[in-house]
Amino acid sequence: MAQFAENLKKLPGVSHIAAINLLDTAGEVQAVIENKAGSQGSVAVYNHLAQTYGAITPEAARKGLEMFAEHTEDARANPGKHVNIDRLLMLVEERKTLRTKHVFAV
């Protein structure tokens, strides 16, 4: 299995993104992933999923879990440690979709 750092190198840059808002079906913000130390990888993965699938669908979430590689197993073993991975696990399990709204850096 590819390692997360290797997977990140294959994704488009995200320096132009300040944050990604995740919205439910009613358009309410459920979470915000800020492009800052500790969550830049998540911004890159979620951005790629949004571009590829149009939203964070259960199918997109499964792909995201593959991309997070070794961190996915750590998230399964330690719920709450990796909230952005936990969210993907929940989307797969509950068969839910979140829309994304990018906040661009100025």
PAROKOL-389102 format. One record per atom (N, C-alpha, C): atom name; residue in one letter; chain; z, y, x. Coordinates in nm, 4 decimals, always signed. Each point is the difference from the previous one (the first is absolute). Example, Ala and Ser with C-alpha at 12.3 -4.5 7.8 and 13.67 -1.06 7.14 Angstrom:
BEGIN
 atom type mol       c3       c2       c1
    N    A   A  +0.7800  -0.5690  +1.3190
   CA    A   A  +0.0000  +0.1190  -0.0890
    C    A   A  +0.0000  +0.1200  +0.0900
    N    S   A  -0.0720  +0.1050  -0.0350
   CA    S   A  +0.0060  +0.1190  +0.0820
    C    S   A  +0.0730  +0.1090  -0.0770
END
This chain:
BEGIN
 atom type mol       c3       c2       c1
    N    M   A  +0.0000  -0.1186  +0.0848
   CA    M   A  +0.0000  +0.1186  -0.0848
    C    M   A  +0.0000  +0.1249  +0.0894
    N    A   A  -0.0788  +0.0982  -0.0373
   CA    A   A  -0.0055  +0.1246  +0.0764
    C    A   A  +0.1338  +0.0733  -0.0084
    N    Q   A  +0.0310  +0.0698  +0.1034
   CA    Q   A  +0.1222  +0.0797  +0.0023
    C    Q   A  -0.0270  +0.1359  -0.0643
    N    F   A  +0.1058  +0.0613  -0.0528
   CA    F   A  -0.0116  +0.1268  -0.0704
    C    F   A  -0.0639  +0.1075  +0.0878
    N    A   A  +0.0434  +0.0119  +0.1242
   CA    A   A  -0.0548  +0.1032  +0.0894
    C    A   A  -0.1505  -0.0168  +0.0183
    N    E   A  -0.0469  -0.1238  +0.0092
   CA    E   A  -0.1435  -0.0265  +0.0119
    C    E   A  -0.0727  +0.0401  -0.1273
    N    N   A  +0.0597  -0.0315  -0.1135
   CA    N   A  -0.0611  +0.0352  -0.1289
    C    N   A  -0.0122  +0.1511  -0.0155
    N    L   A  +0.1020  +0.0736  +0.0433
   CA    L   A  -0.0028  +0.1462  -0.0130
    C    L   A  -0.1168  +0.0611  +0.0762
    N    K   A  -0.0325  -0.0564  +0.1152
   CA    K   A  -0.1087  +0.0535  +0.0821
    C    K   A  -0.1341  -0.0063  -0.0715
    N    K   A  -0.0130  -0.0876  -0.0973
   CA    K   A  -0.1261  -0.0180  -0.0723
    C    K   A  -0.0123  +0.0938  -0.1205
    N    L   A  +0.1077  +0.0726  -0.0327
   CA    L   A  +0.0009  +0.0841  -0.1202
    C    L   A  -0.0400  +0.1433  +0.0322
    N    P   A  -0.0538  +0.0719  -0.0994
   CA    P   A  -0.0345  +0.1406  +0.0207
    C    P   A  +0.1246  +0.0823  +0.0332
    N    G   A  -0.0193  +0.1055  +0.0754
   CA    G   A  +0.1096  +0.0905  +0.0326
    C    G   A  +0.0542  +0.0684  -0.1236
    N    V   A  +0.1258  +0.0406  +0.0072
   CA    V   A  +0.0638  +0.0637  -0.1162
    C    V   A  +0.0658  +0.1333  +0.0363
    N    S   A  -0.0415  +0.0605  +0.1117
   CA    S   A  +0.0632  +0.1256  +0.0410
    C    S   A  -0.0237  +0.1125  -0.1002
    N    H   A  -0.1020  -0.0132  -0.0834
   CA    H   A  -0.0313  +0.1011  -0.1020
    C    H   A  +0.0819  -0.0180  -0.1279
    N    I   A  +0.0801  -0.1058  -0.0060
   CA    I   A  +0.0793  -0.0294  -0.1202
    C    I   A  +0.1463  +0.0344  +0.0260
    N    A   A  +0.0576  +0.0831  -0.0862
   CA    A   A  +0.1424  +0.0341  +0.0118
    C    A   A  +0.0863  -0.1052  -0.0683
    N    A   A  -0.0509  -0.0539  -0.1124
   CA    A   A  +0.0760  -0.0997  -0.0766
    C    A   A  -0.0932  -0.0674  -0.1000
    N    I   A  +0.0451  -0.1130  -0.0504
   CA    I   A  -0.0691  -0.0681  -0.1092
    C    I   A  +0.1010  -0.0173  -0.1127
    N    N   A  -0.0343  +0.0551  -0.1160
   CA    N   A  +0.0833  -0.0173  -0.1192
    C    N   A  -0.0492  -0.1241  -0.0734
    N    L   A  +0.0931  -0.0809  -0.0456
   CA    L   A  -0.0326  -0.1204  -0.0765
    C    L   A  +0.0400  +0.0225  -0.1444
    N    L   A  -0.0971  -0.0119  -0.0910
   CA    L   A  +0.0221  +0.0327  -0.1402
    C    L   A  -0.0144  -0.1230  -0.0885
    N    D   A  +0.0843  -0.0049  -0.1040
   CA    D   A  -0.0087  -0.1089  -0.0969
    C    D   A  -0.1102  +0.0302  -0.1013
    N    T   A  -0.0145  -0.0846  -0.1007
   CA    T   A  -0.1073  +0.0159  -0.0981
    C    T   A  +0.0137  +0.1277  -0.0825
    N    A   A  +0.1221  +0.0529  -0.0093
   CA    A   A  +0.0211  +0.1249  -0.0744
    C    A   A  -0.0224  +0.1226  +0.0881
    N    G   A  -0.0309  -0.0223  +0.1277
   CA    G   A  -0.0226  +0.1116  +0.0910
    C    G   A  +0.1258  +0.0544  +0.0648
    N    E   A  +0.1122  -0.0700  -0.0195
   CA    E   A  +0.1265  +0.0424  +0.0586
    C    E   A  +0.0111  -0.0498  +0.1444
    N    V   A  +0.0464  +0.0873  +0.0882
   CA    V   A  +0.0160  -0.0384  +0.1406
    C    V   A  +0.1150  -0.1004  +0.0115
    N    Q   A  -0.0325  -0.1178  +0.0529
   CA    Q   A  +0.0997  -0.1050  +0.0195
    C    Q   A  +0.0524  -0.0034  +0.1429
    N    A   A  -0.0810  +0.0493  +0.0929
   CA    A   A  +0.0409  +0.0017  +0.1404
    C    A   A  -0.0907  +0.0940  +0.0773
    N    V   A  +0.0499  +0.0478  +0.1124
   CA    V   A  -0.0778  +0.0836  +0.0909
    C    V   A  +0.0152  -0.0599  +0.1394
    N    I   A  -0.1132  -0.0236  +0.0660
   CA    I   A  +0.0020  -0.0474  +0.1380
    C    I   A  -0.0461  +0.1168  +0.0864
    N    E   A  +0.0921  +0.0555  +0.0768
   CA    E   A  -0.0322  +0.1143  +0.0849
    C    E   A  -0.0566  -0.0467  +0.1328
    N    N   A  -0.0939  +0.0779  +0.0512
   CA    N   A  -0.0612  -0.0313  +0.1283
    C    N   A  +0.0897  +0.0566  +0.1102
    N    K   A  +0.1011  -0.0777  +0.0350
   CA    K   A  +0.0939  +0.0399  +0.1049
    C    K   A  +0.0418  -0.1252  +0.0764
    N    A   A  +0.0663  +0.0190  +0.1087
   CA    A   A  +0.0435  -0.1133  +0.0819
    C    A   A  +0.0740  -0.1012  -0.0874
    N    G   A  -0.0343  -0.1258  +0.0171
   CA    G   A  +0.0632  -0.1063  -0.0766
    C    G   A  -0.0784  -0.0419  -0.1226
    N    S   A  -0.0877  +0.0881  -0.0486
   CA    S   A  -0.0791  -0.0372  -0.1177
    C    S   A  -0.1485  +0.0275  +0.0191
    N    Q   A  -0.0415  +0.0390  +0.1198
   CA    Q   A  -0.1426  +0.0266  +0.0242
    C    Q   A  -0.0849  -0.1246  -0.0205
    N    G   A  +0.0506  -0.1152  +0.0409
   CA    G   A  -0.0733  -0.1248  -0.0207
    C    G   A  -0.0183  -0.0295  -0.1478
    N    S   A  +0.1040  +0.0264  -0.0782
   CA    S   A  -0.0097  -0.0222  -0.1451
    C    S   A  -0.1033  +0.0940  -0.0616
    N    V   A  -0.0021  +0.1252  +0.0457
   CA    V   A  -0.0998  +0.0950  -0.0509
    C    V   A  -0.1400  -0.0529  +0.0307
    N    A   A  -0.0206  -0.0512  +0.1211
   CA    A   A  -0.1315  -0.0527  +0.0376
    C    A   A  -0.0392  -0.1193  -0.0874
    N    V   A  +0.0941  -0.0919  -0.0219
   CA    V   A  -0.0295  -0.1185  -0.0811
    C    V   A  -0.0270  +0.0398  -0.1453
    N    Y   A  +0.0874  +0.0780  -0.0596
   CA    Y   A  -0.0174  +0.0395  -0.1403
    C    Y   A  -0.1279  +0.0821  -0.0173
    N    N   A  -0.0319  +0.0873  +0.0965
   CA    N   A  -0.1234  +0.0778  -0.0060
    C    N   A  -0.1205  -0.0935  +0.0002
    N    H   A  +0.0001  -0.0972  +0.0889
   CA    H   A  -0.1101  -0.0967  +0.0073
    C    H   A  -0.0127  -0.0780  -0.1314
    N    L   A  +0.1124  -0.0454  -0.0528
   CA    L   A  -0.0032  -0.0751  -0.1262
    C    L   A  -0.0551  +0.0855  -0.1130
    N    A   A  +0.0432  +0.1263  -0.0063
   CA    A   A  -0.0477  +0.0905  -0.1054
    C    A   A  -0.1502  +0.0232  +0.0125
    N    Q   A  -0.0481  +0.0170  +0.1233
   CA    Q   A  -0.1437  +0.0217  +0.0204
    C    Q   A  -0.0802  -0.1249  -0.0345
    N    T   A  +0.0543  -0.1157  +0.0318
   CA    T   A  -0.0728  -0.1256  -0.0198
    C    T   A  +0.0044  -0.0475  -0.1448
    N    Y   A  +0.1174  +0.0110  -0.0644
   CA    Y   A  +0.0189  -0.0564  -0.1342
    C    Y   A  +0.0059  +0.1052  -0.1110
    N    G   A  +0.0094  +0.1275  +0.0356
   CA    G   A  +0.0076  +0.1061  -0.0995
    C    G   A  +0.1399  +0.0253  -0.0515
    N    A   A  +0.0921  -0.0916  +0.0259
   CA    A   A  +0.1407  +0.0109  -0.0398
    C    A   A  +0.0735  -0.1128  +0.0715
    N    I   A  +0.1318  +0.0000  -0.0108
   CA    I   A  +0.0772  -0.1081  +0.0597
    C    I   A  +0.0201  -0.1057  -0.1096
    N    T   A  -0.1012  -0.0842  -0.0137
   CA    T   A  -0.0013  -0.1070  -0.0989
    C    T   A  +0.0734  -0.1211  +0.0581
    N    P   A  +0.0269  -0.1011  -0.0810
   CA    P   A  +0.0595  -0.1221  +0.0570
    C    P   A  -0.0853  -0.0600  +0.1123
    N    E   A  -0.1318  +0.0022  -0.0178
   CA    E   A  -0.0894  -0.0510  +0.1049
    C    E   A  +0.0119  +0.0850  +0.1270
    N    A   A  +0.0016  +0.1315  -0.0170
   CA    A   A  +0.0164  +0.0898  +0.1149
    C    A   A  +0.1350  -0.0237  +0.0673
    N    A   A  +0.1028  -0.0192  -0.0804
   CA    A   A  +0.1344  -0.0234  +0.0545
    C    A   A  +0.0025  -0.1270  +0.0848
    N    R   A  -0.0680  -0.1054  -0.0469
   CA    R   A  -0.0074  -0.1239  +0.0795
    C    R   A  -0.0659  +0.0263  +0.1350
    N    K   A  -0.1074  +0.0784  -0.0003
   CA    K   A  -0.0687  +0.0335  +0.1249
    C    K   A  +0.0929  +0.0831  +0.0892
    N    G   A  +0.0738  +0.0926  -0.0603
   CA    G   A  +0.0938  +0.0804  +0.0760
    C    G   A  +0.1075  -0.0840  +0.0661
    N    L   A  +0.0485  -0.1010  -0.0702
   CA    L   A  +0.1013  -0.0897  +0.0566
    C    L   A  -0.0564  -0.0739  +0.1214
    N    E   A  -0.1276  -0.0378  -0.0061
   CA    E   A  -0.0639  -0.0615  +0.1165
    C    E   A  -0.0070  +0.0987  +0.1158
    N    M   A  -0.0326  +0.1247  -0.0315
   CA    M   A  -0.0147  +0.1017  +0.1045
    C    M   A  +0.1337  +0.0318  +0.0675
    N    F   A  +0.1081  -0.0031  -0.0761
   CA    F   A  +0.1317  +0.0273  +0.0586
    C    F   A  +0.0467  -0.1151  +0.0894
    N    A   A  -0.0701  -0.1127  -0.0057
   CA    A   A  +0.0185  -0.1143  +0.0907
    C    A   A  +0.1459  -0.0402  +0.0147
    N    E   A  +0.0510  +0.0049  +0.1211
   CA    E   A  +0.1358  -0.0485  +0.0280
    C    E   A  +0.1076  +0.0771  -0.0764
    N    H   A  -0.0285  +0.1232  -0.0381
   CA    H   A  +0.0989  +0.0788  -0.0746
    C    H   A  +0.0184  -0.0522  -0.1426
    N    T   A  -0.1031  -0.0668  -0.0536
   CA    T   A  +0.0114  -0.0557  -0.1353
    C    T   A  +0.1058  -0.1097  -0.0042
    N    E   A  -0.0002  -0.0881  +0.0984
   CA    E   A  +0.1021  -0.1059  +0.0041
    C    E   A  +0.1389  +0.0600  +0.0175
    N    D   A  +0.0106  +0.1039  +0.0829
   CA    D   A  +0.1293  +0.0661  +0.0190
    C    D   A  +0.0464  +0.0645  -0.1303
    N    A   A  -0.0935  +0.0579  -0.0752
   CA    A   A  +0.0343  +0.0625  -0.1289
    C    A   A  +0.0475  -0.1052  -0.0999
    N    R   A  -0.0653  -0.1163  -0.0007
   CA    R   A  +0.0429  -0.1072  -0.0910
    C    R   A  +0.1403  -0.0479  +0.0356
    N    A   A  +0.0289  -0.0066  +0.1286
   CA    A   A  +0.1306  -0.0484  +0.0454
    C    A   A  +0.1094  +0.1061  -0.0138
    N    N   A  -0.0395  +0.1276  -0.0053
   CA    N   A  +0.0966  +0.1107  -0.0032
    C    N   A  -0.0403  +0.1019  -0.1059
    N    P   A  +0.0166  -0.0331  -0.1293
   CA    P   A  -0.0386  +0.0939  -0.1058
    C    P   A  +0.0664  +0.1360  +0.0201
    N    G   A  -0.0799  +0.1055  -0.0174
   CA    G   A  +0.0507  +0.1359  +0.0158
    C    G   A  -0.0237  +0.0584  +0.1375
    N    K   A  -0.0323  -0.0836  +0.0972
   CA    K   A  -0.0211  +0.0483  +0.1371
    C    K   A  -0.1351  +0.0695  +0.0137
    N    H   A  -0.1008  -0.0472  -0.0722
   CA    H   A  -0.1364  +0.0539  +0.0070
    C    H   A  -0.0439  +0.0362  -0.1420
    N    V   A  +0.0394  +0.1165  -0.0481
   CA    V   A  -0.0237  +0.0349  -0.1406
    C    V   A  -0.1478  +0.0014  -0.0385
    N    N   A  -0.0864  +0.0394  +0.0921
   CA    N   A  -0.1425  +0.0063  -0.0337
    C    N   A  -0.0619  -0.1395  -0.0099
    N    I   A  +0.0562  -0.0958  +0.0717
   CA    I   A  -0.0434  -0.1389  -0.0133
    C    I   A  +0.0640  -0.0612  -0.1249
    N    D   A  +0.1272  +0.0313  -0.0229
   CA    D   A  +0.0676  -0.0479  -0.1217
    C    D   A  -0.0793  +0.0398  -0.1238
    N    R   A  -0.0546  +0.1222  +0.0018
   CA    R   A  -0.0771  +0.0485  -0.1151
    C    R   A  -0.1249  -0.0857  -0.0195
    N    L   A  -0.0666  -0.0373  +0.1076
   CA    L   A  -0.1189  -0.0852  -0.0126
    C    L   A  +0.0372  -0.1369  -0.0546
    N    L   A  +0.1110  -0.0556  +0.0466
   CA    L   A  +0.0474  -0.1290  -0.0516
    C    L   A  +0.0255  +0.0082  -0.1503
    N    M   A  +0.0602  +0.1108  -0.0443
   CA    M   A  +0.0294  +0.0204  -0.1415
    C    M   A  -0.1294  +0.0114  -0.0815
    N    L   A  -0.0991  +0.0723  +0.0530
   CA    L   A  -0.1259  +0.0160  -0.0725
    C    L   A  -0.0698  -0.1342  -0.0195
    N    V   A  +0.0045  -0.0853  +0.1006
   CA    V   A  -0.0591  -0.1332  -0.0123
    C    V   A  +0.0771  -0.0811  -0.1032
    N    E   A  +0.1326  -0.0014  +0.0138
   CA    E   A  +0.0841  -0.0813  -0.0881
    C    E   A  -0.0100  +0.0443  -0.1457
    N    E   A  +0.0023  +0.1312  -0.0229
   CA    E   A  -0.0006  +0.0520  -0.1373
    C    E   A  -0.1408  +0.0297  -0.0523
    N    R   A  -0.1008  -0.0234  +0.0837
   CA    R   A  -0.1398  +0.0260  -0.0365
    C    R   A  -0.0185  +0.1428  -0.0505
    N    K   A  +0.0510  +0.0946  +0.0775
   CA    K   A  -0.0106  +0.1415  -0.0366
    C    K   A  -0.0905  +0.0724  +0.0985
    N    T   A  -0.0447  +0.1169  -0.0423
   CA    T   A  -0.0873  +0.0836  +0.0815
    C    T   A  +0.0593  +0.1398  +0.0093
    N    L   A  -0.0094  +0.0578  +0.1188
   CA    L   A  +0.0379  +0.1398  +0.0194
    C    L   A  -0.1225  +0.0771  +0.0465
    N    R   A  -0.0187  +0.1168  -0.0611
   CA    R   A  -0.1079  +0.0881  +0.0440
    C    R   A  +0.0516  +0.0828  +0.1170
    N    T   A  -0.0914  +0.0512  +0.0802
   CA    T   A  +0.0404  +0.0812  +0.1138
    C    T   A  -0.0535  +0.1418  -0.0151
    N    K   A  +0.0766  +0.0939  +0.0514
   CA    K   A  -0.0445  +0.1382  +0.0068
    C    K   A  +0.0368  +0.0490  +0.1395
    N    H   A  -0.1010  +0.0345  +0.0756
   CA    H   A  +0.0216  +0.0445  +0.1373
    C    H   A  +0.0422  +0.1464  +0.0020
    N    V   A  +0.0931  +0.0305  +0.0896
   CA    V   A  +0.0393  +0.1372  +0.0285
    C    V   A  -0.0537  +0.0278  +0.1397
    N    F   A  -0.0932  +0.0919  +0.0102
   CA    F   A  -0.0638  +0.0233  +0.1281
    C    F   A  +0.0750  +0.1036  +0.0840
    N    A   A  -0.0004  -0.0219  +0.1289
   CA    A   A  +0.0658  +0.0915  +0.0936
    C    A   A  -0.0796  +0.1297  +0.0064
    N    V   A  +0.0704  +0.1096  +0.0177
   CA    V   A  -0.0675  +0.1293  +0.0076
    C    V   A  -0.0092  +0.0485  +0.1416
END
